[in-house]
């Protein structure tokens, strides 16, 4: 299963959601790969901690993978040459770096948009699940991810502006489906930073449900524990398995598996 977590709006928790769901999959014994395509590398730092900065300099990752597609080589590197281990059992990472920015225009002009799909199909023999974190924009890397994925998950942060932008996002996904990946499915909308006692988030989410959009449950609560999780580079399942937010992540993941 190849899942992409995508939203054109920044600050909606894409990296947090991707990293935590991938960590739960690995914790439950699934061979799991996270592919980080965001040049900010938030997922990479979440899973590798301080060593992610060294990885930017010394370890091949998603940028080096795409760079290799621009070059001819008698011995072309394999997709797993760009993957590193994380501290967590069963969880591997294709880390991101700022080099992704430098490669973007070259990759677009030479139409390398299907190369990620080819690589992830190759890696499917090694992994039960592949999770893809994307930049907060509809650029080459996001399109590559949507073309490569089986399903798409959309984080939503209970904001009225985000609700309006959601329809444009869904139209963009439909375009990718029509032009490049007919099998791509919108698996659901993940409500993040939900405040159950506040009226506006409740109304906003209920409006999505009333409009027939695939809103997933449970909703992910707002919690300061996430900041601690980021600072320590420990996904919630490894930081505090009994925490309410951890249990919400676990229930969300189990719902995805069951669905």
C-alpha positions as CSV (number, residue, x, y, z in Angstrom):
1,X,0.0,0.0,0.0
2,X,1.4,3.4,-1.0
3,X,-0.2,6.4,0.7
4,X,0.5,10.1,0.1
5,X,-0.4,12.7,2.7
6,X,-1.1,15.9,0.8
7,X,-2.4,19.4,1.4
8,X,-1.5,22.6,-0.5
9,X,-1.9,24.6,2.8
10,X,1.1,24.7,5.1
11,X,0.9,24.1,8.8
12,X,-1.8,21.5,8.8
13,X,0.3,18.7,10.3
14,X,1.3,16.7,7.2
15,X,4.7,15.6,8.6
16,X,3.4,14.9,12.1
17,X,0.6,12.8,10.7
18,X,2.7,11.0,8.1
19,X,5.5,10.2,10.6
20,X,3.2,9.0,13.4
21,X,1.1,6.8,11.2
22,X,4.2,5.3,9.6
23,X,5.7,4.8,13.1
24,X,2.6,3.0,14.3
25,X,2.6,0.7,11.2
26,X,6.2,-0.2,11.9
27,X,5.5,-0.7,15.6
28,X,2.8,-3.2,14.7
29,X,5.2,-5.2,12.7
30,X,4.7,-3.8,9.2
31,X,7.8,-3.3,7.1
32,X,7.4,0.5,6.5
33,X,9.1,3.2,4.4
34,X,8.5,6.9,4.7
35,X,9.5,9.0,1.7
36,X,10.1,12.6,2.5
37,X,9.6,14.9,-0.5
38,X,9.5,18.2,1.4
39,X,12.7,20.2,1.1
40,X,12.2,21.4,4.8
41,X,12.7,17.7,5.8
42,X,10.4,17.8,8.8
43,X,9.6,14.1,8.7
44,X,13.3,13.4,8.3
45,X,14.2,15.3,11.4
46,X,11.3,13.8,13.3
47,X,12.5,10.3,12.6
48,X,16.3,10.8,12.7
49,X,16.7,13.7,15.2
50,X,20.0,15.6,15.1
51,X,21.5,13.0,12.7
52,X,19.2,14.3,10.0
53,X,21.5,17.2,9.5
54,X,24.4,14.9,8.9
55,X,22.2,12.9,6.6
56,X,21.7,16.0,4.5
57,X,25.4,16.1,3.8
58,X,26.4,12.4,3.7
59,X,23.4,10.2,3.1
60,X,21.6,9.8,-0.2
61,X,17.8,10.5,-0.1
62,X,14.9,11.7,-2.2
63,X,16.9,14.5,-3.8
64,X,19.7,12.2,-4.8
65,X,17.2,9.7,-6.1
66,X,15.6,12.3,-8.4
67,X,19.1,13.6,-9.4
68,X,20.0,10.1,-10.5
69,X,17.1,10.1,-12.9
70,X,18.7,13.0,-14.8
71,X,21.9,11.1,-15.5
72,X,22.7,8.2,-17.6
73,X,24.7,5.4,-15.9
74,X,25.8,2.0,-17.0
75,X,25.0,0.8,-13.5
76,X,21.9,2.7,-12.5
77,X,21.4,2.9,-8.7
78,X,18.6,0.9,-7.2
79,X,15.8,2.6,-5.3
80,X,16.9,1.1,-2.0
81,X,20.3,2.8,-2.4
82,X,18.6,6.0,-1.2
83,X,17.0,4.6,2.0
84,X,18.3,4.8,5.5
85,X,17.4,3.1,8.7
86,X,15.7,5.0,11.6
87,X,16.1,4.2,15.3
88,X,12.7,2.4,15.1
89,X,12.4,-1.2,14.1
90,X,10.8,-1.9,10.8
91,X,10.8,1.8,9.9
92,X,13.0,3.1,7.1
93,X,13.3,6.5,5.5
94,X,14.1,8.2,2.2
95,X,15.2,11.5,3.7
96,X,14.7,15.0,2.1
97,X,17.2,17.8,1.7
98,X,17.2,21.4,0.3
99,X,18.7,20.0,-2.9
100,X,15.2,19.2,-3.9
101,X,14.7,22.9,-4.7
102,X,17.6,23.0,-7.0
103,X,16.5,20.0,-9.0
104,X,12.8,21.0,-9.4
105,X,13.0,22.9,-12.7
106,X,15.3,20.3,-14.3
107,X,12.9,17.5,-13.4
108,X,9.9,19.3,-14.7
109,X,11.5,20.2,-18.0
110,X,12.7,16.7,-18.6
111,X,9.3,15.1,-17.6
112,X,10.6,12.7,-14.9
113,X,7.1,12.7,-13.3
114,X,6.7,8.9,-13.4
115,X,10.1,8.0,-11.9
116,X,9.0,7.9,-8.3
117,X,6.1,5.5,-9.2
118,X,8.6,3.2,-10.9
119,X,10.9,3.3,-7.9
120,X,8.1,2.7,-5.3
121,X,6.7,-0.2,-7.3
122,X,10.2,-1.7,-7.2
123,X,10.4,-1.1,-3.4
124,X,7.0,-2.7,-3.0
125,X,8.7,-6.1,-2.7
126,X,10.6,-4.9,0.4
127,X,7.8,-3.0,2.2
128,X,4.3,-3.6,3.4
129,X,3.5,0.1,3.5
130,X,5.0,3.2,1.9
131,X,4.0,6.6,3.3
132,X,4.9,9.8,1.3
133,X,5.2,13.3,2.9
134,X,4.8,16.1,0.4
135,X,5.5,19.9,0.2
136,X,2.7,22.4,0.9
137,X,2.2,23.1,-2.8
138,X,1.1,21.4,-6.0
139,X,4.6,21.1,-7.5
140,X,6.5,18.4,-9.4
141,X,7.2,16.4,-6.2
142,X,3.6,16.5,-5.1
143,X,2.4,15.4,-8.5
144,X,5.0,12.6,-8.6
145,X,3.7,11.4,-5.2
146,X,0.0,11.5,-6.3
147,X,0.9,9.6,-9.4
148,X,2.9,7.0,-7.4
149,X,0.3,6.5,-4.6
150,X,-2.6,4.1,-4.2
151,X,-4.5,6.5,-1.9
152,X,-4.4,10.1,-0.7
153,X,-5.0,11.3,2.8
154,X,-5.8,15.0,3.4
155,X,-5.0,16.7,6.7
156,X,-7.5,19.4,7.7
157,X,-7.0,21.8,10.5
158,X,-10.6,23.0,11.2
159,X,-10.2,26.4,9.7
160,X,-12.8,28.0,7.5
161,X,-10.2,29.1,4.9
162,X,-8.9,25.5,4.8
163,X,-12.4,24.3,4.2
164,X,-12.8,26.5,1.2
165,X,-9.3,25.5,-0.1
166,X,-10.3,21.9,0.3
167,X,-12.5,21.9,-2.8
168,X,-9.6,23.2,-5.0
169,X,-7.4,20.5,-3.6
170,X,-9.9,17.8,-4.4
171,X,-10.2,19.1,-8.0
172,X,-6.4,18.9,-8.3
173,X,-6.5,15.3,-7.2
174,X,-9.3,14.5,-9.7
175,X,-7.1,16.0,-12.4
176,X,-4.2,13.7,-11.5
177,X,-6.7,10.8,-11.5
178,X,-8.0,11.7,-14.9
179,X,-4.6,12.3,-16.5
180,X,-2.1,10.1,-14.8
181,X,-3.4,7.7,-12.1
182,X,-6.9,6.4,-12.5
183,X,-6.5,4.1,-9.5
184,X,-5.7,6.8,-7.1
185,X,-8.4,7.1,-4.3
186,X,-9.0,9.8,-1.7
187,X,-8.9,7.6,1.3
188,X,-10.1,10.3,3.6
189,X,-9.8,13.7,5.4
190,X,-7.9,13.6,8.7
191,X,-9.2,16.2,11.1
192,X,-6.1,17.6,13.0
193,X,-5.8,19.9,16.0
194,X,-9.4,19.3,16.9
195,X,-10.8,21.2,19.9
196,X,-13.9,19.3,21.0
197,X,-15.1,22.1,23.3
198,X,-14.9,24.8,20.7
199,X,-18.0,25.5,18.6
200,X,-16.2,26.6,15.4
201,X,-14.2,23.4,14.8
202,X,-17.3,21.4,15.4
203,X,-19.4,23.4,12.9
204,X,-16.6,23.3,10.3
205,X,-16.1,19.6,10.5
206,X,-19.8,18.9,10.5
207,X,-20.2,21.0,7.3
208,X,-17.7,18.6,5.6
209,X,-19.6,15.6,6.8
210,X,-22.9,17.1,5.6
211,X,-21.4,17.8,2.2
212,X,-20.6,14.1,1.9
213,X,-16.8,14.3,2.1
214,X,-14.9,11.3,3.5
215,X,-14.0,12.6,7.0
216,X,-12.2,10.0,9.0
217,X,-12.5,9.3,12.7
218,X,-11.3,9.7,15.3
219,X,-10.3,13.3,15.0
220,X,-6.8,14.2,16.3
221,X,-6.8,16.3,19.4
222,X,-4.8,19.5,19.8
223,X,-2.0,18.7,22.3
224,X,1.2,20.3,23.4
225,X,2.7,16.8,23.7
226,X,3.3,16.9,20.0
227,X,5.9,19.7,20.5
228,X,7.8,17.5,23.0
229,X,7.6,14.6,20.5
230,X,9.1,16.8,17.8
231,X,11.9,18.1,20.1
232,X,12.9,14.6,21.2
233,X,12.5,13.1,17.7
234,X,10.3,10.4,19.2
235,X,6.9,9.6,17.5
236,X,4.1,9.5,19.9
237,X,3.9,5.7,20.0
238,X,7.5,5.7,21.3
239,X,7.1,8.7,23.5
240,X,3.9,8.1,25.4
241,X,1.9,5.1,24.1
242,X,-1.0,5.8,26.6
243,X,-1.5,9.4,25.7
244,X,-4.9,10.3,24.3
245,X,-3.4,11.6,21.1
246,X,-1.3,8.4,20.6
247,X,-4.5,6.3,21.0
248,X,-6.2,8.5,18.5
249,X,-3.4,7.9,16.0
250,X,-3.5,4.2,16.7
251,X,-7.3,4.1,16.2
252,X,-7.0,6.1,13.0
253,X,-4.4,3.8,11.6
254,X,-6.4,0.7,12.5
255,X,-9.4,2.2,10.8
256,X,-7.3,2.7,7.6
257,X,-6.1,-0.9,7.8
258,X,-9.7,-2.1,8.3
259,X,-11.1,0.0,5.5
